[in-house]
Amino acid sequence: MSKSLGVAVIGAGMAGKAHAAAYRTASTLYSPDLPEIRLVSIGDVNAEFGSAAARRFGYERHDSSWQAIAEAEDIDVVSVVIANKLHREVVEGLLAAGKHVLCEKPLSDTMEDARAMAEAARNATSLGRIGFTFRRTPGIAYIRDLIQSGTLGKVLHFSGRYWTDYGCSPEAPMSWRYKGGAGSGALADVGSHLAYVAEFLCGDIQSVSGGQLSTVIPQRPLPLGAVMGHDHSAVSNVFEPVENDDVAAFSAEFATGVGSLAVSRVAAGHANTLTFEVFCENGAALFDQRRPAEIGLFLNEGASARNGYRQVVLGPEHPYIAGGLAMDAPSVGFGQNDAFGYQARAFLEEVAGLPATQSLPRCATFEEGVRNMEILAAVTESAQLGGRSVAIPQPAFA
């Protein structure tokens, strides 16, 4: 095991700050069997954002280029949390420099770049992993356990949506999120999460159909200054066209069962609503990110007159919680920020060489990131073909 691991985060925006905070707390989760974690650098081309994040989360410095982080001998582990179109150059450069890389989803903005990144990771001496944070949500992980143990049994139908409202105002400033080809908008931004959750619970998607991509706000004003995350800042009277989807929807066919999935960035009143129901042979379960410390569970037990959904409040008997929270007692509660901590912990455990049997479930590989993008590409193709069914290549990885 390494004597210590130096950590950097490239990107000081909303998700970048979540990664920065997660590395800070990772050593306090579970047994103290990680090496010393040194918080070294926050990288961002915007010096104000980068230096502010470094000070806030206790990192030693701010670097203004990814190249400086790649060349730094005191850095071993790097999270890449920047615009999707920038992922390939940065990730490939970091891997070539021997850094262990945790890349935010989606892996890239094109299939060509994503496959090239996966190839680079296969040939690297260091690790390349992708962050699908919702697999770390205790309620979602518990529902998966209920399915795989046979308690809920074979999946029949999945119905999920991920509604956000960061783009519901026509005055929301233009940013990289509104640029790119078909399918690179809400589908890539939050649909990547929802598609991953669907497969995490239900198994591989075989095909998609009924693809729909809609741009309902066709232009947006340019900001007058730098914009962080989903912030609404002062804007000019100069507008540029929106190039990708505000709303997307599709149907999915699994090996057993079917699914319906919908995503939006213009759903007023829904800041961050990932919710789903999964219907199985022996019952059903539901999850709502707005109430992450509980799930709904229905089991086909007893007389129908007194059977129905029950509230299950999550606690130490459920995934991730026992030992993973400073106060891991029943009904304490937790949220999405905790999931970033579990993700950082899992990545650091793998980097440090802890055996898989003694660690949290590993982070997804770049091959899984490519797989996720193949689903989104199939949805886009279905939409362009008027909703026609599109088969998805089945994964060759374990």
C-alpha positions in Angstrom: 0.0 0.0 0.0 1.2 3.5 -0.8 2.5 5.6 2.0 0.2 8.4 0.9 -2.0 9.5 -2.0 -2.0 13.0 -3.4 -5.4 14.1 -4.8 -6.5 16.7 -7.2 -9.8 17.7 -8.8 -10.0 19.4 -12.2 -13.0 21.6 -12.3 -14.2 23.9 -9.5 -17.9 24.0 -10.5 -20.9 22.4 -8.7 -19.9 18.7 -9.3 -16.2 19.5 -8.9 -16.9 20.8 -5.4 -18.8 17.7 -4.6 -15.7 15.6 -5.6 -13.4 17.9 -3.6 -15.5 17.6 -0.5 -15.8 13.8 -1.0 -12.0 13.2 -1.0 -11.8 15.3 2.2 -14.3 12.9 4.0 -13.3 9.6 2.4 -10.8 8.7 5.1 -13.4 9.2 7.8 -15.7 6.6 6.3 -15.5 3.0 7.5 -12.3 1.5 8.9 -9.1 3.7 8.9 -7.3 1.4 6.4 -6.6 4.0 3.7 -3.1 5.5 3.3 -2.8 9.2 4.1 -4.8 11.2 1.7 -3.2 14.5 0.8 -5.5 17.2 -0.7 -3.1 18.8 -3.1 -4.8 20.9 -5.9 -8.0 22.2 -7.4 -7.5 22.8 -11.1 -9.6 25.4 -13.0 -8.8 27.9 -15.7 -10.9 30.4 -13.7 -8.4 31.4 -11.0 -11.1 32.9 -8.8 -13.2 29.7 -8.8 -10.2 27.4 -8.4 -8.6 29.3 -5.5 -11.9 29.7 -3.7 -12.6 26.0 -3.9 -9.0 25.1 -2.8 -9.4 27.3 0.3 -12.9 26.1 1.1 -12.0 22.4 1.0 -8.5 22.6 2.4 -6.5 21.8 -0.7 -2.9 23.0 -0.8 -3.1 25.0 -4.0 -4.9 25.9 -7.2 -3.5 25.1 -10.7 -4.7 26.8 -13.8 -4.0 24.0 -16.2 -4.5 20.2 -16.3 -1.0 19.9 -17.7 0.4 21.3 -14.4 -1.5 18.6 -12.5 -0.4 15.9 -14.9 3.3 16.9 -14.4 3.0 17.3 -10.6 4.9 14.6 -8.8 2.9 15.1 -5.6 -0.4 14.1 -7.3 -1.5 10.5 -7.7 -5.3 10.6 -8.1 -7.4 13.1 -10.2 -11.1 13.6 -10.6 -12.0 15.2 -14.0 -15.2 17.3 -13.6 -15.3 19.6 -16.6 -17.3 20.0 -19.9 -17.9 16.7 -21.6 -16.1 17.7 -24.8 -12.9 18.4 -22.9 -12.8 14.9 -21.2 -10.8 13.0 -23.8 -7.7 15.3 -24.0 -7.5 15.7 -20.2 -8.1 12.1 -19.3 -5.7 10.7 -21.9 -3.0 13.2 -20.8 -3.5 12.2 -17.1 -3.4 8.5 -17.8 -0.3 8.9 -19.9 1.3 10.7 -17.0 0.5 7.7 -14.7 -2.3 9.4 -12.8 -5.4 7.4 -11.5 -8.4 9.1 -13.1 -12.1 9.3 -11.9 -14.0 10.9 -14.7 -17.5 12.4 -14.3 -20.3 11.0 -16.5 -21.0 10.9 -19.4 -17.5 9.7 -20.5 -17.4 12.1 -23.4 -19.6 13.9 -25.9 -18.9 11.5 -28.9 -18.7 7.7 -29.2 -15.4 8.1 -31.0 -13.8 9.9 -28.1 -15.4 7.6 -25.5 -14.0 4.5 -27.2 -10.6 6.1 -27.5 -10.6 6.9 -23.8 -11.6 3.3 -22.9 -8.7 2.1 -25.1 -6.3 4.5 -23.3 -7.5 3.2 -19.9 -7.0 -0.4 -21.0 -3.4 0.4 -22.0 -2.6 2.5 -19.0 -0.5 1.5 -15.9 -3.0 3.5 -13.8 -6.7 3.2 -13.2 -9.4 4.9 -15.3 -12.9 4.9 -13.7 -16.2 6.7 -14.2 -18.5 8.2 -11.6 -22.1 7.0 -11.6 -22.9 8.3 -8.2 -26.4 7.0 -7.8 -25.2 3.4 -7.5 -24.0 4.6 -4.1 -27.4 5.7 -2.9 -28.4 3.3 -0.1 -32.0 3.1 -1.2 -31.2 2.3 -4.8 -28.5 -0.3 -3.7 -31.0 -1.9 -1.3 -33.7 -2.2 -4.0 -31.1 -3.9 -6.2 -30.4 -6.3 -3.3 -34.1 -7.1 -3.0 -34.3 -7.9 -6.7 -31.1 -10.0 -6.9 -32.0 -11.9 -3.7 -35.3 -13.0 -5.1 -37.4 -11.1 -2.6 -38.9 -8.9 -5.3 -38.1 -11.4 -8.0 -37.9 -11.0 -11.8 -38.3 -7.5 -13.1 -41.4 -6.9 -15.2 -41.6 -3.1 -15.7 -39.4 -0.1 -14.8 -40.8 3.4 -14.9 -38.3 6.2 -14.2 -37.8 9.9 -14.7 -35.1 12.5 -13.9 -36.6 15.9 -13.9 -34.5 19.1 -13.3 -35.3 22.7 -13.7 -32.0 24.5 -14.2 -33.0 25.4 -17.7 -36.6 26.2 -17.3 -36.1 29.9 -17.4 -35.5 31.4 -20.9 -33.1 33.8 -19.2 -30.8 31.0 -18.0 -27.5 31.9 -19.5 -25.9 30.0 -22.4 -23.3 27.5 -21.4 -21.6 24.4 -22.7 -24.5 22.4 -21.5 -26.7 23.8 -24.3 -24.1 23.1 -27.1 -23.4 19.9 -28.9 -25.1 17.4 -31.2 -28.5 15.7 -30.8 -28.7 13.8 -27.5 -26.0 15.8 -25.8 -28.5 17.9 -23.7 -30.7 16.6 -21.0 -30.4 13.1 -22.3 -26.6 13.1 -21.7 -26.7 15.2 -18.6 -29.2 13.4 -16.5 -30.4 10.6 -18.8 -26.9 9.0 -18.4 -27.7 8.7 -14.7 -31.2 7.3 -15.2 -30.1 4.8 -17.9 -27.4 3.6 -15.6 -29.8 3.2 -12.7 -32.2 1.3 -14.9 -29.5 -1.2 -15.9 -28.2 -1.4 -12.3 -31.6 -2.6 -11.2 -33.0 -4.4 -14.2 -30.0 -5.8 -16.2 -28.8 -4.9 -19.7 -31.0 -3.0 -22.0 -31.4 -5.0 -25.2 -33.1 -2.3 -27.3 -34.7 1.1 -27.2 -37.7 2.5 -29.0 -39.9 5.6 -29.1 -37.0 7.9 -28.8 -38.0 11.6 -28.4 -35.7 14.7 -28.2 -37.3 18.1 -27.9 -35.8 21.6 -27.6 -38.5 23.8 -26.2 -36.4 26.9 -25.5 -34.6 27.5 -28.8 -32.2 30.3 -27.8 -30.4 31.6 -24.7 -28.7 34.8 -23.8 -24.9 35.0 -23.4 -23.7 35.6 -19.9 -21.9 38.8 -19.0 -19.3 37.0 -16.9 -18.2 33.5 -15.8 -20.9 31.1 -14.8 -20.5 28.2 -12.3 -22.6 25.1 -12.6 -26.3 25.9 -13.0 -26.0 29.5 -11.6 -28.2 32.2 -13.2 -26.0 35.2 -13.7 -26.4 38.5 -15.4 -26.9 38.1 -19.2 -26.5 40.2 -22.3 -29.0 41.0 -25.0 -27.1 38.7 -27.4 -28.7 35.3 -27.9 -27.3 32.0 -29.4 -29.3 29.0 -30.5 -29.7 26.0 -28.2 -28.2 23.0 -30.1 -29.5 20.0 -28.0 -32.4 18.6 -26.1 -34.3 20.1 -23.2 -36.5 17.0 -22.9 -36.0 13.4 -23.8 -37.9 10.1 -23.5 -37.7 6.5 -24.6 -38.8 3.0 -24.0 -36.4 0.2 -23.1 -36.5 -3.5 -23.4 -34.5 -5.6 -20.9 -33.8 -9.4 -21.1 -36.9 -9.6 -18.8 -39.3 -6.8 -18.7 -39.6 -3.3 -20.2 -39.1 0.2 -19.1 -40.1 3.8 -19.8 -37.7 6.6 -19.1 -38.0 10.4 -19.3 -35.7 13.3 -18.5 -36.0 17.1 -18.5 -34.0 20.2 -17.7 -37.1 22.4 -17.9 -39.3 20.8 -15.3 -40.2 23.8 -13.1 -40.3 22.9 -9.5 -38.1 19.9 -9.8 -34.6 20.9 -8.9 -33.3 17.4 -8.8 -36.0 14.8 -9.0 -34.7 11.3 -9.8 -37.6 8.9 -9.1 -38.6 5.5 -10.2 -40.8 2.5 -9.6 -39.7 -1.0 -10.4 -42.5 -3.7 -10.7 -41.5 -7.3 -10.1 -43.0 -10.8 -9.9 -43.3 -10.6 -6.1 -44.0 -6.9 -5.6 -42.6 -3.5 -6.3 -40.4 -0.7 -4.9 -40.2 3.0 -5.4 -37.5 5.6 -4.8 -37.5 9.4 -4.8 -34.3 11.4 -4.5 -36.2 14.1 -2.7 -36.7 11.6 0.2 -33.4 9.7 -0.1 -33.5 8.2 3.4 -36.5 6.0 2.6 -38.0 3.7 0.0 -41.5 2.5 -0.7 -41.8 -1.3 -0.7 -44.8 -3.4 -1.7 -44.7 -7.2 -1.3 -47.4 -9.6 -2.4 -48.2 -10.8 1.1 -51.4 -11.3 3.0 -54.9 -10.2 2.0 -55.2 -7.5 -0.6 -57.6 -5.6 1.7 -54.7 -4.7 4.0 -51.7 -4.9 1.7 -50.0 -2.0 0.1 -46.9 0.1 -0.2 -45.0 0.5 3.1 -42.5 3.1 4.1 -39.0 1.6 4.8 -36.8 4.1 6.6 -33.2 3.3 5.8 -30.6 2.6 8.5 -27.5 0.6 9.5 -29.0 -2.7 8.1 -29.0 -1.2 4.6 -26.1 -0.7 2.1 -23.4 1.9 2.8 -24.8 3.3 6.1 -23.2 1.2 8.9 -19.8 2.6 9.4 -20.2 4.9 6.5 -21.7 7.8 8.4 -20.3 9.5 11.5 -23.6 8.9 13.2 -24.9 5.7 11.6 -27.9 5.2 13.8 -31.4 4.5 12.4 -33.3 7.4 10.9 -30.3 9.8 11.0 -30.7 10.4 7.3 -28.3 11.2 4.5 -28.2 12.8 1.0 -26.5 12.9 -2.4 -23.4 14.5 -1.0 -22.8 11.3 1.1 -23.0 9.3 -2.1 -20.0 11.3 -3.5 -18.1 10.4 -0.4 -18.8 6.7 -0.8 -17.7 7.0 -4.5 -14.5 8.7 -3.6 -13.8 6.1 -0.9 -14.4 3.2 -3.3 -12.0 4.7 -5.8 -9.3 5.4 -3.3 -9.7 1.8 -1.9 -9.0 0.4 -5.4 -6.1 2.8 -6.0 -4.6 1.8 -2.7 -4.8 -1.9 -3.5 -7.3 -3.0 -0.9 -8.8 -6.3 -2.0 -12.2 -6.1 -3.6 -13.6 -8.5 -0.9 -12.7 -5.9 1.8 -13.8 -2.8 -0.1 -16.9 -1.0 -1.3 -18.2 -2.1 -4.8 -15.7 -0.8 -7.4 -16.4 2.3 -9.5 -17.6 1.6 -13.1 -14.9 1.1 -15.7 -14.5 3.2 -18.9 -16.0 0.2 -20.8 -19.2 0.7 -18.8 -19.0 4.4 -19.6 -18.9 3.5 -23.3 -21.8 1.1 -22.7 -23.9 3.9 -21.1 -23.1 6.2 -24.1 -24.2 3.5 -26.5 -27.6 3.5 -24.9 -27.9 7.3 -25.3 -26.7 7.0 -28.9 -29.4 4.4 -29.6 -32.0 6.7 -28.1 -30.8 9.6 -30.3 -30.9 7.3 -33.4 -34.4 6.1 -32.5 -35.6 9.8 -32.2 -34.0 10.5 -35.6 -35.8 7.5 -37.1 -39.2 8.5 -35.8 -39.2 6.3 -32.8 -38.1 3.1 -34.5 -36.6 0.3 -32.3 -32.8 0.3 -32.2 -30.8 -2.6 -30.8 -27.9 -2.0 -28.4 -24.6 -3.9 -28.7 -24.4 -6.2 -25.7 -21.4 -5.7 -23.4 -18.3 -7.8 -23.7 -17.0 -7.0 -20.3 -17.9 -8.9 -17.1 
